[in-house]
Amino acid sequence: MFKGNAITVMPIYAELSTQETAELLNISRPHLVELLEQGKIPFRKMGTHRRVLAKDVFDYKQYIGVKQC
């Protein structure tokens, strides 16, 4: 915040839509759906809608950050 960077505060068990998840990961929604269907990020379906826990998004983001190093 001191450097002018934006921050987001949310509960780790918040359920996110695929669009919200894709925006957090800075990827396209279709690519996110591929990752979900491949089992790389856990999700649940509510009817035809996929929901992803914020915790799982942050875990995946940390995993790909470590993997790229």
N, C-alpha and C positions, 0 to 999 in steps of 0.2 A: 504494500500500500504506500509506503514511504516513497518508493520510486515511481509512483503513479500507475502501477499495475492494478488492474481490476481483480477483485476476488469474488468468489461465490461461496456462500455458506448454505449448506443443506444437510439434513439428517442423512446418515449413511444408509438407512433403510428406506429412503424415499424411492418410489418407483418412477422410472422415467420412460417416456415414450421412445420409439426408435429415432425420431427426429431430434429430441433433446440429447439422447445418447450420442448420436452422430456428431452433433455440434460440439459436445464436450470433448470428443476424440478427434475433432477436426477432420472427419472423413465423410464421404457421401452416405446417405441413408441406404442405398442399394448395397454398397460394400459392407456396411454394418450388418445388414440382414444376412449376407453371406457368412460373416464371422459368427453370427448367432446360430445359423443352421449347421455350421461346421463344429459347433460345440466349444468354440474358443471363449465365448462369454456366456455365462448362464442367463437364462431368461424364462419367463413363463408366459403363457398365452391366456388372454381373457377374450374369449370368442375368437375373433380374427386379429386382435391386437396383441402385439408383443410388448411386455413390460420387463425392464431391466432394473435391478437394484443399483443405486448409486455406488454402493460398496463394491459391487462387482466391476463397475466401470472404472473406478479408481484403482482397483487391484490389477485390472488388465492394462491400464495406462502405465502403472508402475512396472509391470512385467515387460511390456514392449520397450520401456525406457532402459531397463536393465539388459534386455536382449540385444539392443542396438549398440551397447558399449563394447 
